[in-house]
Amino acid sequence: MVFVVDGLKLRIAAALGLGPLLLASAAGCAVRSLDDSGEAGDDGEGSGSTGSASASASASASASASASASAEGTSAMTTVGDGSDDGPTVTCVPSDAWNEWELWLPATGAECVCDQPCQNQALAEWNEANCCSSCSYAFGGVQCAEAIEGQCHFLVTMIEDICGEGRPLLIDGRARTAEACERDEWVDPSITPRVDDLSTAQRQALADRWTRTALAEHASVASFARFSLDLAALGAPPELLADTATAMLDEIRHAQLAFALASAYAGHAVGPSRLPMHGLVAGADSVSIVRAAVREGCVEETLAAAEAELAAHRATDPAVRAALLAIAEDEARHAVLAWRFVDWAVQRDPALATVVREELRRAMDAVASDRDDALELPATHDDELTAHGLLPPELRQRLRARCLRGTIRPCAAAMLHGRARSEAASSPA
């Protein structure tokens, strides 16, 4: 069963006055409708979105579709004639999928095998060249390998490993987090997931994942601190500043919950080290501030709420489920806060609508899948990991695609369309 949740869309719509509502302006009325989805760059779709607050069940799609490990990350094996008598040369031709990467390494044996050092190199090159707003990646697999003139040519796939974990702290376009260390100040001892029936490998996977989640939530505290400075620099109203201060406290609590879970699975206390702040800029120009708010808040926090909601409904461990439900509710409020700010900023300066459209296109371009498959678990996924809050990468990837299409894009379109109509209505004839 997949939870196709309209809660986030409804909450954003209510906060911005979207939907079949009349907004009074200085010279008349303007209607803003969530059906106005063509204004943000792409053709809109009426698919349901995933988020917090309310849910409805949807029928599942075929099991074979849900068992695919990578949505659009397949490549073609193409034969290219080289004019010799030896027949065609097999060549790896990458598809247009965003999560594929070509890697060249010196050939050291008879076959080109992408071992662990090869995978590490591929991931390092991918992150350097492509990474990636608030997402982290893991090595997915080898799509194609061939030897060419003493070099091994690999076509590999990168899989989203962690996305949508609260508001990222983006510095120079990259998500910045602290390193993990052994300390107990961030651990809530009341959070006690059931670990006795887990294997060593399962506990390690859970410890690693919840540690990364905790570090992302910890960085969100700093992200909201910067956001408060940005708000002050733009002269934002007091309610936005007050809600931002509350969000900082929420993120501290999220980090404590996640560090407690990571510590329980790891068998020792886990906490954050110092968070590097070099390169951080606050109170910049309005274009930079709105761009960051759309990317970090309207997109990533909306996705964070959706992912936490889905993970909570999949989880069966009581401690994990309670933590995820609390996080989902808070992240939904944080997402709404970002949308309120962007709407306020565009109302003050309609030219900023271009920034919103640009960021939405960037987010949509980063989605590997545009399918409407039911968000079902692959048959090969470890149910114990799901019970403790881990969703498989391909499921999170499809969730992001659906949430972007069904919630973020139409809400942005309606917001911008409504602002344009309001401006037109208030302008002298």
VOROLUM-285260 format. One record per residue: residue in one letter; x, y, z of N, C-alpha, C in turn. Coordinates in pm, whole numbers, padded with zeros to 5 digits, always signed. Last residue first. Layout:
! VOROLUM-285260
aXYZXYZXYZ;...
***
This chain:
! VOROLUM-285260
a-00529+05068-01556-00564+05027-01692-00500+05121-01795;p-00284+05014-01302-00384+05101-01367-00406+05058-01512;s-00267+04700-01129-00205+04798-01218-00312+04885-01283;s-00398+04505-00995-00370+04628-00920-00306+04737-01006;a-00413+04296-01174-00537+04357-01126-00514+04490-01057;a-00146+04232-01210-00222+04282-01324-00349+04354-01278;e-00083+04138-00955-00013+04254-01009-00093+04316-01124;s-00254+03919-00946-00272+04027-00849-00205+04155-00898;r-00145+03759-01146-00281+03811-01161-00306+03928-01068;a+00103+03705-01034+00097+03775-01161-00041+03836-01183;r+00027+03565-00806+00095+03693-00791+00088+03773-00921;g-00087+03339-00925-00169+03429-00846-00105+03565-00827;h+00137+03229-01043+00025+03269-01127-00064+03367-01053;l+00290+03167-00820+00339+03265-00916+00227+03317-01005;m+00119+02978-00693+00168+03095-00622+00210+03204-00721;a+00089+02784-00892-00028+02858-00845+00014+02985-00773;a+00355+02692-00914+00284+02749-01029+00166+02834-00985;a+00403+02594-00658+00483+02706-00710+00412+02773-00825;c+00213+02388-00657+00204+02496-00558+00284+02618-00604;p+00299+02221-00869+00171+02292-00878+00156+02405-00777;r+00566+02148-00765+00547+02219-00891+00411+02289-00899;i+00512+02020-00515+00597+02138-00525+00570+02216-00652;t+00319+01807-00573+00303+01906-00468+00382+02034-00497;g+00369+01641-00793+00233+01652-00742+00211+01757-00637;r+00642+01658-00860+00539+01675-00961+00404+01712-00899;l+00769+01619-00612+00803+01735-00695+00692+01763-00797;c+00655+01377-00538+00631+01495-00456+00663+01623-00533;r+00754+01205-00736+00610+01226-00722+00579+01352-00642;a+01030+01221-00692+00973+01256-00822+00825+01288-00809;r+01050+01128-00429+01091+01264-00461+01028+01309-00593;l+00962+00864-00468+00886+00953-00381+00920+01099-00412;r+01165+00764-00623+01033+00776-00683+00945+00868-00599;q+01371+00777-00429+01384+00846-00557+01249+00866-00623;r+01283+00607-00232+01297+00749-00202+01305+00830-00330;l+01304+00369-00380+01173+00413-00331+01176+00561-00298;e+01574+00350-00428+01486+00367-00542+01346+00409-00501;p+01681+00319-00163+01708+00438-00244+01610+00457-00358;p+01442+00211+00088+01542+00183-00014+01560+00303-00106;l+01421+00355+00413+01356+00331+00285+01464+00304+00181;l+01445+00280+00745+01521+00293+00622+01434+00260+00501;g+01309+00235+00987+01310+00368+00929+01387+00385+00801;h+01290-00021+01082+01366+00074+01162+01392+00205+01088;a+01157-00162+00889+01095-00152+01021+01162-00049+01108;t+01349-00158+00689+01229-00078+00674+01161-00057+00808;l+01522-00346+00796+01568-00209+00777+01450-00115+00761;e+01362-00573+00787+01406-00522+00917+01456-00378+00906;d+01329-00623+00516+01215-00573+00592+01256-00518+00728;d+01539-00545+00265+01540-00604+00397+01427-00543+00480;h+01427-00594-00073+01465-00507+00037+01450-00578+00171;t+01343-00738-00289+01471-00776-00230+01508-00692-00108;a+01111-00629-00384+01101-00759-00319+01229-00797-00246;p+01076-00281-00305+01129-00389-00387+01127-00521-00311;l+00770-00133-00196+00904-00181-00163+00950-00287-00261;e+00597+00106-00402+00604-00021-00331+00748-00060-00303;l+00442+00342-00499+00567+00343-00424+00576+00219-00337;a+00331+00288-00830+00302+00289-00688+00433+00274-00611;d+00461+00494-01093+00450+00365-01027+00405+00384-00883;d+00481+00704-01266+00373+00708-01168+00353+00572-01102;r+00802+00847-01343+00699+00744-01352+00595+00762-01244;d+01028+00986-01378+00904+01061-01391+00786+00965-01402;s+01346+00981-01224+01225+00908-01266+01108+01002-01275;a+01548+01154-01149+01578+01050-01248+01453+00985-01303;v+01560+01494-01105+01481+01374-01077+01505+01272-01187;a+01680+01727-01176+01758+01635-01094+01685+01506-01062;d+01490+01877-01304+01594+01815-01386+01675+01713-01309;m+01348+01974-01086+01285+01875-01173+01388+01805-01260;a+01536+02156-00982+01492+02041-00901+01430+01934-00988;r+01553+02337-01195+01673+02265-01149+01633+02142-01070;r+01293+02434-01202+01345+02358-01315+01468+02278-01275;l+01293+02567-00955+01203+02454-00976+01250+02370-01093;e+01478+02767-01002+01508+02665-00901+01417+02544-00917;e+01343+02915-01200+01473+02855-01227+01506+02743-01130;r+01114+03001-01062+01101+02913-01178+01233+02842-01208;v+01232+03166-00869+01154+03050-00827+01141+02951-00943;v+01345+03362-01033+01432+03279-00950+01359+03152-00907;t+01116+03484-01135+01208+03415-01226+01300+03321-01150;a+01009+03609-00917+00939+03491-00968+01029+03413-01064;l+01139+03841-00868+01194+03722-00805+01122+03594-00849;a+00986+04043-00971+01094+03992-01055+01156+03866-00998;p+00814+04127-00768+00767+04026-00862+00876+03970-00953;d+00872+04189-00457+00950+04208-00579+00910+04100-00680;r+00670+04137-00271+00746+04263-00262+00820+04293-00392;q+00590+03886-00356+00491+03992-00348+00559+04129-00343;v+00821+03744-00322+00775+03767-00458+00670+03877-00460;a+00830+03741-00039+00937+03805-00115+00893+03837-00258;w+00597+03597+00025+00613+03735+00073+00717+03809-00010;d+00663+03353-00092+00545+03425-00138+00553+03572-00098;v+00885+03287+00063+00902+03309-00080+00783+03387-00136;f+00760+03258+00318+00863+03359+00294+00877+03390+00146;r+00586+03045+00270+00533+03176+00312+00634+03287+00286;w+00768+02841+00210+00674+02886+00109+00617+03023+00143;a+00893+02818+00462+00970+02858+00344+00879+02910+00234;l+00673+02732+00618+00744+02857+00649+00822+02907+00529;v+00621+02484+00502+00522+02591+00488+00585+02727+00518;a+00850+02351+00594+00828+02370+00450+00730+02484+00426;h+00800+02351+00868+00916+02422+00816+00903+02449+00666;r+00575+02186+00880+00565+02327+00921+00681+02409+00868;a+00699+01951+00792+00588+02007+00715+00568+02155+00751;e+00878+01905+00995+00930+01940+00864+00820+01997+00775;d+00701+01834+01204+00781+01956+01212+00830+02000+01075;e+00595+01591+01104+00507+01704+01137+00585+01835+01140;a+00829+01435+01077+00745+01466+00961+00656+01587+00987;i+00919+01414+01342+01001+01484+01243+00915+01525+01123;a+00711+01260+01453+00741+01393+01506+00820+01476+01405;l+00737+01029+01296+00613+01105+01292+00633+01246+01345;l+00994+00943+01371+00968+00985+01233+00839+01065+01222;a+00958+00877+01642+01055+00980+01603+01024+01033+01463;a+00768+00672+01622+00735+00795+01695+00829+00909+01655;r+00918+00480+01479+00794+00535+01423+00757+00667+01491;v+01122+00421+01660+01153+00478+01529+01029+00546+01471;a+00978+00310+01871+01063+00427+01893+01094+00498+01762;p+00842+00086+01749+00769+00199+01810+00854+00324+01827;d+00899-00045+01432+00959-00027+01563+00896+00097+01628;t+00786-00019+01183+00709-00092+01284+00770-00084+01423;a+00757+00203+00902+00828+00155+01021+00733+00082+01115;r+00590+00309+00712+00652+00179+00685+00713+00118+00811;h+00518+00549+00824+00412+00452+00798+00467+00314+00765;a+00770+00671+00832+00697+00645+00956+00589+00541+00936;a+00830+00698+00561+00912+00610+00644+00842+00575+00774;l+00636+00890+00490+00631+00756+00431+00711+00657+00515;e+00723+01107+00650+00587+01053+00663+00579+00911+00608;a+00980+01149+00556+00962+01109+00696+00824+01049+00717;e+00921+01228+00292+00997+01105+00317+00978+01057+00461;a+00776+01467+00332+00716+01354+00261+00788+01224+00292;a+00963+01625+00464+00838+01591+00531+00773+01470+00465;a+01157+01642+00264+01190+01581+00393+01065+01539+00467;l+01024+01782+00063+01062+01643+00039+01093+01572+00170;t+01007+02026+00197+00885+01959+00154+00912+01811+00129;e+01277+02078+00222+01199+02052+00344+01063+01990+00310;e+01355+02108-00051+01412+02002+00032+01333+01976+00159;v+01173+02317-00161+01198+02187-00221+01240+02085-00116;c+01148+02526+00022+01031+02486-00057+01050+02348-00119;g+01426+02517+00140+01300+02509+00211+01185+02455+00129;e+01641+02512-00038+01654+02448+00093+01520+02425+00160;r+01536+02639-00272+01609+02513-00279+01607+02440-00145;v+01408+02870-00175+01336+02776-00261+01403+02640-00257;a+01618+02987-00030+01494+02950+00039+01413+02851-00044;a+01810+03039-00227+01841+02944-00120+01713+02897-00051;r+01666+03232-00375+01712+03109-00439+01740+03002-00334;v+01635+03431-00184+01517+03360-00232+01557+03230-00300;i+01906+03505-00156+01829+03460-00040+01706+03381-00084;s+01980+03588-00412+02049+03475-00349+01968+03419-00233;v+01802+03807-00442+01800+03695-00536+01863+03571-00474;s+01873+03984-00237+01743+03917-00232+01736+03799-00327;d+02212+03937-00119+02110+04004-00198+01982+03921-00201;a+02272+03819+00220+02315+03856+00086+02202+03929+00013;g+02269+03726+00483+02227+03862+00454+02270+03910+00318;a+02566+03523+00492+02429+03552+00534+02397+03697+00501;v+02779+03266+00390+02739+03406+00371+02594+03420+00414;l+03052+03052+00451+02911+03082+00475+02886+03231+00461;g+03322+03000+00433+03249+03025+00309+03103+03060+00328;h+03336+02784+00710+03408+02867+00615+03330+02878+00485;m+03225+02625+00905+03143+02734+00854+03215+02820+00750;p+03200+02293+01019+03282+02393+00948+03194+02498+00881;l+03104+02200+01332+03050+02220+01198+03131+02327+01126;r+03266+01962+01538+03247+02101+01501+03198+02111+01357;s+03073+01656+01558+03192+01735+01587+03163+01880+01550;p+02780+01505+01703+02847+01582+01598+02977+01645+01648;g+02764+01158+01825+02727+01299+01823+02803+01373+01715;v+02692+00856+01979+02729+00923+01855+02679+01067+01862;a+02782+00598+02204+02728+00731+02183+02782+00792+02054;h+02729+00260+02087+02806+00361+02160+02751+00498+02123;g+02581+00097+01926+02629+00041+02051+02719+00136+02129;a+02454+00166+01691+02600+00155+01690+02655+00090+01816;y+02188+00180+01765+02228+00080+01667+02380+00059+01666;a+02200+00390+01951+02144+00260+01990+02187+00151+01893;s+02305+00598+01796+02382+00545+01908+02332+00407+01950;a+02095+00646+01619+02226+00604+01568+02309+00540+01678;l+01899+00731+01803+01879+00609+01725+02012+00557+01671;a+02023+00965+01895+01987+00860+01990+01967+00728+01917;f+02043+01113+01661+02167+01068+01726+02139+00958+01828;a+01768+01158+01621+01845+01079+01525+01976+01030+01584;l+01697+01314+01844+01628+01189+01815+01713+01100+01725;q+01873+01531+01812+01880+01448+01931+01813+01313+01909;a+01779+01636+01568+01915+01584+01577+01931+01494+01699;h+01525+01719+01649+01540+01615+01546+01678+01552+01553;r+01594+01921+01830+01526+01801+01878+01537+01688+01775;i+01704+02103+01651+01787+02051+01761+01726+01922+01813;e+01479+02157+01499+01590+02084+01438+01687+02031+01542;d+01320+02303+01680+01272+02175+01626+01389+02093+01572;l+01476+02531+01709+01458+02442+01824+01408+02305+01779;m+01442+02635+01452+01576+02600+01501+01567+02505+01619;a+01168+02689+01450+01220+02582+01365+01361+02541+01407;t+01155+02911+01617+01094+02784+01660+01149+02667+01580;a+01280+03095+01448+01341+03063+01577+01285+02931+01631;t+01089+03102+01244+01224+03054+01214+01296+03016+01343;d+00877+03221+01371+00863+03082+01328+00998+03021+01292;a+00985+03478+01406+00947+03397+01522+00936+03250+01485;l+01017+03564+01141+01134+03550+01228+01103+03462+01348;l+00750+03569+01060+00845+03482+00991+00970+03460+01075;e+00644+03761+01233+00596+03623+01243+00688+03526+01170;p+00765+04008+01163+00806+03937+01285+00759+03792+01292;p+00864+04030+00811+00774+04056+00924+00809+03968+01044;a+01192+04124+00688+01077+04035+00694+00991+04065+00817;g+01413+04268+00585+01305+04336+00654+01178+04254+00665;l+01628+04138+00483+01524+04178+00387+01408+04251+00454;a+01775+04082+00710+01836+04165+00606+01733+04215+00506;a+01607+03905+00842+01630+04038+00900+01686+04133+00794;l+01632+03684+00671+01503+03748+00691+01519+03890+00745;d+01904+03624+00706+01854+03663+00575+01720+03736+00586;l+01902+03549+00973+01978+03667+00933+01933+03718+00796;s+01745+03319+00948+01696+03429+01031+01771+03559+01000;f+01911+03160+00789+01784+03208+00735+01729+03325+00816;r+02112+03096+00970+02143+03183+00855+02014+03241+00797;a+01958+02933+01135+02024+03051+01191+02059+03149+01079;f+01889+02731+00958+01784+02821+01004+01842+02946+01070;s+02144+02617+00933+02076+02668+00815+01964+02764+00855;a+02198+02529+01190+02277+02639+01136+02209+02700+01013;v+02009+02323+01192+02004+02428+01294+02079+02551+01243;s+02091+02153+00993+01972+02233+00971+01957+02344+01074;a+02298+02010+01100+02332+02120+01009+02212+02209+00983;h+02142+01823+01238+02229+01914+01313+02266+02035+01227;e+02035+01684+01023+01946+01760+01110+02024+01862+01193;a+02272+01567+00925+02195+01658+00841+02100+01744+00924;l+02340+01408+01142+02432+01515+01102+02361+01616+01012;a+02121+01231+01138+02144+01318+01254+02236+01435+01218;t+02160+01099+00894+02039+01177+00917+02060+01277+01030;r+02401+00972+00948+02395+01072+00842+02271+01160+00856;t+02310+00805+01155+02415+00903+01181+02414+01011+01075;w+02127+00647+01024+02076+00741+01123+02182+00843+01165;r+02309+00502+00857+02204+00586+00801+02153+00688+00901;d+02478+00372+01041+02532+00462+00940+02425+00557+00889;a+02293+00219+01187+02377+00319+01255+02431+00420+01156;l+02194+00054+00984+02106+00148+01052+02184+00256+01124;a+02425-00090+00919+02355-00011+00816+02264+00094+00879;q+02477-00210+01166+02574-00118+01109+02508-00030+01003;r+02254-00373+01198+02279-00266+01294+02376-00163+01238;q+02293-00546+00981+02176-00460+00986+02197-00344+01082;a+02530-00674+01057+02526-00595+00933+02407-00499+00933;t+02448-00804+01289+02553-00704+01296+02551-00614+01174;s+02085-00828+01296+02220-00880+01272+02321-00767+01283;l+01841-00782+01552+01909-00735+01431+02046-00799+01418;d+01718-00835+01787+01695-00929+01678+01765-00889+01548;d+01784-00620+01955+01831-00755+01987+01819-00852+01870;v+01683-00367+01926+01801-00402+01845+01841-00548+01862;r+01434-00138+01932+01461-00278+01957+01574-00324+01865;p+01520+00195+02049+01467+00101+01950+01505-00042+01985;t+01479+00424+02268+01536+00289+02275+01471+00196+02172;i+01516+00723+02402+01489+00665+02271+01558+00529+02264;s+01607+00826+02639+01473+00767+02640+01436+00701+02507;p+01849+00952+02603+01850+00813+02652+01713+00747+02654;d+01946+01131+02336+01831+01122+02425+01820+00978+02474;v+02253+01272+02275+02179+01147+02277+02067+01153+02380;w+02428+01478+02279+02319+01487+02183+02229+01364+02185;e+02628+01414+02458+02540+01526+02491+02418+01534+02400;d+02810+01208+02404+02675+01170+02446+02582+01287+02475;r+03032+01115+02139+02994+01206+02248+02848+01183+02279;e+03234+01041+01891+03174+00972+02006+03155+01072+02120;c+03132+01195+01579+03232+01158+01680+03159+01091+01797;a+03093+01292+01238+03044+01221+01357+03160+01192+01451;e+03134+01624+01110+03172+01484+01115+03114+01422+01241;a+02872+01843+00987+02984+01810+01074+03023+01664+01053;t+02794+01943+00647+02762+01883+00777+02889+01867+00858;r+02666+02109+00367+02775+02103+00464+02723+02039+00594;a+02597+02067+00031+02545+02047+00165+02662+02028+00262;r+02698+02322-00200+02713+02187-00144+02654+02182-00003;g+02695+02585-00287+02619+02487-00360+02627+02345-00308;d+02836+02729-00096+02895+02712-00230+02826+02599-00307;i+02650+02559+00130+02758+02657+00120+02830+02629-00010;l+02353+02475+00280+02424+02480+00153+02525+02594+00156;l+02224+02280+00496+02310+02397+00505+02396+02399+00380;p+01885+02168+00437+02031+02154+00427+02101+02287+00450;r+01626+02085+00644+01676+02197+00564+01828+02188+00556;g+01562+01727+00624+01556+01859+00684+01614+01965+00591;e+01655+01537+00419+01674+01523+00563+01675+01662+00628;g+01643+01483+00139+01525+01525+00213+01537+01511+00362;c+01846+01191+00104+01792+01318+00057+01677+01357+00149;i+02088+00957+00053+02016+01028+00158+01975+01164+00103;d+02153+00831-00180+02169+00758-00055+02095+00826+00058;e+02082+00781-00512+02062+00872-00400+02064+00791-00270;i+02336+00616-00693+02202+00609-00633+02194+00708-00519;m+02500+00601-01002+02499+00652-00867+02355+00658-00816;t+02640+00365-01220+02519+00434-01174+02535+00477-01030;v+02888+00366-01481+02835+00327-01351+02715+00413-01316;l+03084+00247-01719+02964+00328-01707+02893+00280-01581;f+03433+00244-01766+03316+00198-01690+03203+00299-01707;h+03709+00139-01929+03600+00237-01939+03477+00179-01871;c+04044+00102-01875+03913+00045-01846+03810+00157-01846;q+04298+00124-02120+04217+00190-02018+04087+00112-01999;g+04427+00010-02335+04492+00004-02206+04418+00073-02093;e+04232+00059-02538+04368+00109-02546+04433+00119-02408;i+03969-00025-02349+03999+00052-02469+04140+00109-02457;a+03747-00255-02214+03888-00214-02221+03912-00144-02355;e+03440-00194-02037+03514-00237-02155+03657-00185-02148;a+03121-00215-01891+03266-00209-01870+03336-00262-01994;c+02812-00092-01764+02891-00138-01877+03038-00123-01844;q+02699-00046-01519+02610-00068-01632+02685-00127-01751;v+02757-00127-01193+02824-00110-01322+02725-00142-01433;g+02602+00058-00923+02640-00062-00996+02706-00026-01128;g+02591+00266-00722+02479+00179-00752+02518+00050-00821;f+02737+00427-00451+02764+00359-00577+02654+00258-00603;a+02540+00697-00320+02613+00572-00303+02635+00511-00441;y+02518+01043-00220+02503+00933-00315+02584+00812-00273;s+02314+01305-00087+02437+01227-00088+02411+01103-00173;c+02159+01621-00153+02162+01476-00162+02303+01422-00147;s+02122+01892-00169+02131+01833-00036+02141+01681-00038;s+02305+01963-00453+02218+02024-00352+02232+01948-00220;c+02532+01854-00568+02410+01778-00575+02312+01832-00471;c+02771+01688-00770+02696+01691-00645+02643+01830-00618;n+02931+01669-00999+02786+01681-01010+02712+01715-00882;a+03208+01648-00959+03158+01708-01082+03009+01742-01077;e+03246+01534-00708+03322+01653-00744+03259+01725-00863;n+03083+01310-00717+03054+01416-00621+03124+01545-00657;w+03216+01163-00922+03077+01206-00936+03046+01322-00844;e+03465+01115-00804+03457+01196-00925+03315+01249-00947;a+03383+00952-00588+03455+01077-00563+03447+01170-00684;l+03270+00736-00722+03187+00818-00635+03252+00953-00609;a+03495+00634-00854+03378+00678-00930+03292+00772-00847;q+03656+00566-00636+03700+00667-00730+03584+00723-00811;n+03504+00365-00519+03534+00486-00443+03575+00600-00535;q+03510+00178-00725+03382+00236-00686+03403+00366-00608;c+03786+00117-00723+03723+00172-00843+03592+00242-00809;p+03812+00003-00468+03881+00129-00501+03825+00197-00625;q+03634-00226-00514+03603-00121-00417+03680+00008-00442;d+03625-00282-00875+03633-00326-00736+03608-00207-00643;c+03519-00335-01167+03513-00218-01079+03506-00265-00934;v+03721-00486-01401+03632-00511-01289+03635-00391-01196;c+03810-00584-01702+03783-00458-01632+03677-00483-01526;e+04055-00841-01738+03917-00793-01740+03908-00661-01664;a+04325-00877-01716+04262-00918-01840+04121-00864-01852;g+04447-00578-01549+04433-00723-01570+04364-00751-01701;t+04448-00308-01535+04551-00379-01458+04544-00530-01477;a+04394-00010-01707+04367-00153-01703+04482-00225-01633;p+04324+00300-01546+04420+00213-01615+04384+00066-01599;l+03989+00422-01593+04099+00384-01505+04197+00298-01583;w+03716+00633-01625+03830+00573-01696+03941+00546-01596;l+03366+00651-01612+03491+00646-01537+03597+00575-01620;e+03063+00820-01630+03167+00750-01704+03300+00762-01629;w+02754+00782-01466+02885+00847-01468+02984+00759-01543;e+02411+00863-01405+02513+00777-01463+02644+00855-01476;n+02194+01013-01322+02273+00942-01222+02369+00841-01282;w+02044+01131-01522+02134+01218-01445+02227+01139-01355;a+02022+00981-01842+01987+00980-01700+02091+01055-01619;d+02065+00950-02107+02056+01087-02058+02023+01094-01910;s+02309+00684-02121+02179+00742-02149+02180+00886-02099;p+02630+00615-02266+02544+00654-02154+02409+00705-02202;v+02752+00339-02417+02692+00469-02451+02598+00508-02338;c+03027+00148-02460+02931+00191-02359+02879+00329-02396;t+03073-00069-02733+03096+00062-02674+02988+00092-02572;v+03236-00317-02909+03133-00289-02810+03168-00160-02739;t+03299-00302-03251+03355-00281-03118+03243-00246-03022;p+03229-00552-03506+03203-00427-03435+03270-00423-03298;g+03502-00730-03669+03364-00708-03630+03349-00579-03552;d+03754-00752-03761+03726-00815-03633+03583-00797-03589;d+03825-00616-03979+03768-00748-04003+03728-00818-03875;s+03723-00270-03935+03819-00378-03939+03747-00510-03966;g+03539-00066-03901+03600-00080-04031+03700-00192-04042;d+03403-00052-03668+03530+00019-03671+03604+00000-03803;g+03065-00008-03571+03159-00066-03665+03288+00014-03672;v+02943-00047-03254+02987+00055-03348+03090-00006-03440;t+02672-00141-03056+02786-00185-03136+02816-00082-03242;t+02576-00060-02728+02568-00028-02869+02691-00078-02941;m+02382-00100-02463+02502-00161-02519+02493-00145-02671;a+02251+00173-02277+02241+00083-02392+02377+00028-02428;s+02154+00190-01932+02226+00236-02049+02216+00132-02159;t+01934+00307-01675+01987+00201-01759+02056+00261-01879;g+01797+00465-01481+01942+00462-01486+01999+00351-01569;e+01547+00522-01408+01580+00551-01546+01729+00534-01570;a+01541+00371-01150+01426+00410-01228+01456+00431-01375;s+01673+00074-01035+01706+00211-01074+01604+00256-01176;a+01566-00169-00969+01661-00108-00876+01696+00033-00912;s+01233-00290-00969+01346-00235-01044+01436-00156-00951;a+01009-00373-00837+01133-00443-00806+01253-00388-00881;s+00787-00246-00929+00844-00200-00802+00975-00266-00770;a+00729-00388-01160+00772-00249-01171+00838-00203-01043;s+00648-00633-01057+00769-00627-01138+00819-00484-01153;a+00412-00584-00930+00530-00613-00848+00657-00602-00929;s+00216-00306-01048+00265-00442-01060+00391-00462-00980;a+00084-00086-00792+00110-00124-00930+00170-00263-00932;s-00178-00067-00543-00039-00086-00583-00031-00120-00730;a-00410+00196-00474-00381+00059-00514-00239+00048-00564;s-00378+00411-00192-00383+00392-00336-00351+00248-00369;a-00530+00586+00081-00461+00470+00025-00479+00466-00125;s-00447+00905+00212-00545+00814+00153-00471+00702+00084;a-00393+01136+00482-00348+01032+00389-00466+00958+00332;s-00267+01439+00627-00378+01352+00591-00332+01254+00486;a-00009+01522+00750-00138+01574+00790-00254+01486+00751;s+00261+01529+00510+00205+01510+00641+00063+01561+00647;g+00301+01366+00188+00340+01462+00290+00273+01430+00420;t+00284+01340-00164+00307+01273-00038+00352+01374+00064;s+00024+01401-00402+00154+01425-00343+00163+01354-00210;g-00128+01284-00706-00128+01309-00564+00012+01329-00511;s-00125+01452-01025-00099+01337-00938-00100+01378-00794;g-00181+01617-01240-00271+01617-01126-00247+01504-01031;e+00079+01817-01372+00008+01691-01365-00075+01692-01240;g+00192+02078-01596+00151+02023-01468+00083+01890-01483;d+00484+02133-01781+00341+02103-01784+00302+02034-01657;d+00714+02365-01634+00681+02236-01692+00531+02220-01695;g+00709+02637-01542+00811+02590-01634+00774+02461-01704;a+00509+02733-01386+00641+02719-01326+00742+02653-01416;e+00260+02739-01504+00332+02864-01490+00474+02848-01442;g+00096+02521-01515+00187+02541-01626+00278+02660-01610;s-00092+02488-01318+00038+02425-01298+00133+02444-01414;d-00347+02569-01183-00263+02652-01269-00121+02604-01261;d-00478+02429-00992-00479+02372-01126-00392+02451-01222;l-00482+02576-00766-00378+02474-00775-00379+02404-00909;s-00545+02921-00824-00592+02783-00826-00476+02687-00838;r-00646+03230-00732-00527+03146-00741-00573+03002-00726;v-00797+03518-00857-00816+03379-00817-00685+03304-00833;a-00835+03846-00738-00764+03753-00825-00782+03614-00769;c-01006+04162-00740-00986+04027-00689-00910+03944-00789;g-00906+04506-00695-01003+04403-00731-00968+04270-00671;a-00705+04678-00627-00795+04719-00734-00896+04612-00771;a-00566+04565-00417-00597+04707-00411-00702+04747-00513;s-00729+04248-00365-00613+04331-00391-00657+04475-00393;a-00837+03953-00212-00864+04094-00237-00734+04167-00261;l-00867+03644-00351-00775+03728-00278-00803+03874-00313;l-01076+03370-00324-01061+03503-00381-00970+03584-00292;l-01002+03027-00382-01022+03139-00292-01008+03269-00369;p-00947+02749-00454-01062+02825-00503-01098+02938-00407;g-00589+02779-00409-00712+02704-00420-00825+02794-00467;l-00395+02963-00163-00416+02898-00291-00549+02824-00292;g-00296+03096+00057-00423+03140+00000-00449+03082-00137;l-00076+02996+00176-00055+03095+00071-00185+03148+00011;a-00171+02811+00362-00081+02917+00407-00068+03030+00304;a-00322+02639+00202-00388+02718+00305-00302+02836+00348;a-00118+02524+00046-00225+02601-00017-00294+02692+00084;i+00029+02391+00239+00092+02499+00165-00015+02589+00102;r-00167+02206+00318-00110+02299+00415-00044+02417+00346;l-00222+02066+00081-00328+02140+00147-00273+02242+00245;k+00028+01951+00030-00030+02044-00067-00138+02130-00001;l+00051+01788+00257+00146+01897+00234+00088+01999+00137;g-00171+01607+00225-00159+01696+00339-00066+01812+00316;d-00218+01415+00044-00239+01551-00003-00216+01652+00109;v-00048+01120-00016-00092+01215+00085-00104+01354+00026;v-00071+00806-00064-00069+00922-00151-00131+01036-00072;f+00091+00544+00049+00016+00656+00104+00034+00776+00012;v+00050+00224-00077+00124+00349-00083+00034+00460-00031;m+00085-00119+00000+00000+00000+00000+00088+00124+00000;
***
